[in-house]
Amino acid sequence: MNDLDEKKLISPRAADLIIDLRDGDAALLYLYLCRRGMEDRDHIARELYLPKQRLSEAMERLEMLGLLPLAQSVSAPEADIAPDTASGKPSPLAERPELPDYTAADVRERKESDSAFSALISEAQLIMGRPLSTPDLIKLLGIYDHLDLPPEVVMELMNFVAELYRWKYGERRRPSARAFELEARVWAERGITDFESAERYIRSARERRSQESDIKAAMKIVDRDFTDTERRYVEQWLNWGFPADVIALAYDKTVTNTRKFSPAYMNKILMSWNGKGLHTLAEIQEKDRPARSRSATGTEPRPAESIGSLWDKVNRI
């Protein structure tokens, strides 16, 4: 028995998910974390000779698969983040049960008897850019049968996930069946079970992405995605109701006062405005002006006297 057989570092399920992902960075990172455990993210990047952006993306992919629910707790400042986004607790998705254990025979029977399911298979193959494996087909049947999503909703869901992948990773990245499953469980939980609610959800998600693009420009972020920490801050700011122009103002104040980009410092500024109920540029400019200087007694400072009046006072002494 060789060392890998003896140690059994990863489960067959985890191995299948990583193989389906077809991502070398994520596979290398998962093996490293199984062997070494969670460490400082900079240290991991040096050990694996991975640029920080690629490491961050690999962390996100493993988390998406439910293999790394604590990814966002690595090297993440917690003091100024809302408790629900900084707890480091596993994602609720990772805690939900898997789909039923369908078999290849179940897939064949449904494919032969249900033309809608056959159409879903064809659409999934077009989106994924390859023939579906048996595990892929089983996941697709679980989405359709167990989660009870209508075929037109599953079609919308798969194309939405593909759109997310293009936006996040570029045209060459194709989603996996596991990515479809994770999104489908979110939709089922939220009651997105008809075409109209699916359209509303997708429209809202697109608006959110547009907001994030504007905020990237406001924060002078070019040619990269948000880091995990930045994304949690941005989600908090959007939840507070701040538009991109206010976030740009907070960024300018941060760089002016600290001489560097600091999301934590920006968060303190925006937290202060949120506490005061100020969420637009007009409100901030009107109501968040510095207080006028006052004397120690609390009275307004006296206007400066002219040289002539001072000279008259001297002559009268």
Helices and strands as residue ranges (DSSP letters): H 3-7, H 12-21, H 24-36, H 41-48, H 52-64, G 71-73, H 83-86, H 92-95, H 104-113, H 115-128, H 134-141, I 142-146, H 151-169, H 177-189, H 195-218, H 228-240, H 244-258, H 263-275, H 281-287, H 307-316
